[in-house]
Amino acid sequence: MKDNGVVVLSQEKKQEEKGEKMQCPFCANDDTKVLESRVVEDALRRRRECLKCSNRFTTYERASFNLMVLKKDGRLQPYDPRKIAGSIEKACGKAEEEVIQRITQNVERKILRKKMGTIKTTDIGHFVLQELKKFDKIAYLRFASVHKEIDDPKELKKEMSLIA
């Protein structure tokens, strides 16, 4: 519990420096205390109590990144994990949403491990292919045919031999 208090204080200091402070949604008071913190999926869940009105509420904190994607034509775009999820969904066909989310999260972890402000679409595609290869070989081939721009049956056959 003591560790949670230290983390909260440092986060509250950062919020104060930016001019932001956690406000109670009931009375808009700035004085709140954290009762409990726990990691839930890709977020940090905090149970808070307002020191003025005593109401309790829950907040979820997620990390945000200013990651840019370098397209093949040289354009830069902000990173959007929904695009990756959409591509994976198209490749997988009728896969369950949980599976698509898990693959997307695995790809995102690999992207973040590179610790770069800009990542190439070819690198993202490579990470997606690595994950699809583990999950579904047909989905891998569907994605590879678009990502690697395979238009020759011989190239597709070569790609099939790589996953066999």
N, C-alpha and C positions, 0 to 999 in steps of 0.2 A: 504494500500500500504506500509506503514511503516513496518508492521509486515513481509511482504514478503522480504523486504530488510534485516532485521535481520536474517531471516532464510537463505537467500542466502549467506550472509557473513559467517555465521557459517559453512555452507556446503562448501564454497570455502576454508575456513581455514582447514577443514578436508581433502579436496582434496590436498591442498598444503602440509599438513603434510605427506601425503602418497606419495607425489611427483607427484600427478595427478592434472591437471588443465583443465578446459573446454577450448577446442581449437576451433577456428572458422574453419569450414570445407572448407572454401574458401581460406583463407590465412594462416591458422595454427597459428594465433595470440592468445596469452593467455588472452588478455584483452577483456572480453565480459561483457555485462550487461544484466540483466533479465528485460524484459519489462512487462511480464505478467506471472502469474502462476495459474494453476487451476488443480483440481483433475479430472481425466478422467478414468473411470472404475477402474482398479487396479494400476494406475500409476499417477505420477505427471507430467503434461505437462508444459514445460517452453518455452516461446517465448523469444529468445535472440537476441542481436544485437552486432556485432563486433565493437569495438571502433576504430579499424584501418581502415577497408575497408567499414564499415557501412552496410554490408550485414546482413540480418536477417535469423535466422534458428530456428528450434524447436527441443527440446530435451525431452525425456521421461525418467523419473526416476522410477525404480521399486525396491522395497526392495528385498534383497536376504538373505537367511537363510542357515546356516550350520546345517541342521537338519539331523539326522541319523535315519534309520529305523532298528529295531531289528526284524529279521525274526524268525519264529518258531524254526528253526534249530540252532539258536544262532548267525548266521552271521549278520554283520552290513552292511547296504547299504546306500548310500546317498538318501535322500528323493527326489522323482521324482513325481510331480503332474500329469504327463502324464500317469503314471501307474494307478492312481486312476481314471482318466478320461476314460481310456481304459476299466477298469473293469465296470464302470458305464455304458458306452456305450454298452458293451456286455449284461449287465443285462436289459437295457432299450429297446434293440432292435432298433426300428426305431424312436427313440426320436430325436427331433430337437437339433442341436448343441448348441443353446442358453441354453436349459434346462440342458444339460449335463454340460456345463460350469458353470451354476449357482449352480448346486448340488456340483460340484467339488470345487468351491469357498467356499461354505458353510462348506464343510468338512475341507478344508484347514484352514478356520478361527477357527474351533473347535480345530484343531491340534495345531495351534499357541497359542491359549488361554491356553493350558496346560503349556506353557512356559518351556519346557524341551528340552534338546539337543538331546535326543534319545526317540523315541516313538515306541511302539510295533505294529506289524502288526494287532494284535487282536484289539487294540484300534482304529486303522484306520478303520478296518472293521466294528467295532461297530458304528463309526460316519457315515460311508456310509449307514449302515442299517437304522439309525435314519432318514437320509435324504430321502432315497428311500421309507421308510414307509409313509412319507408325500406326496410323488409324485405319486408312482405307486406300488400297492400291488403285482402285478405279478413280476415286476422288483425286488422288495424286496425279494420275494421267490426265484427267480433265483440266486440272489447274496447270500442269506442266505444258499442255498443248497451247494454252493461252499465254502463259508467262514466258515460255521459251520460244513462242511464235513458231510452233511446229506445224508445217503445212505439207510435209513430205511423209508418206507412209513409212519409208525406210528410217527416217528420224524417229518416228513414233515407235517403231519396232525396236530400235536401239534403246529408247527410253524404257520400254517394257522390259528389256533384258537387264536394265539397271536395278529394277525393283523385284525381279524374280528371285 
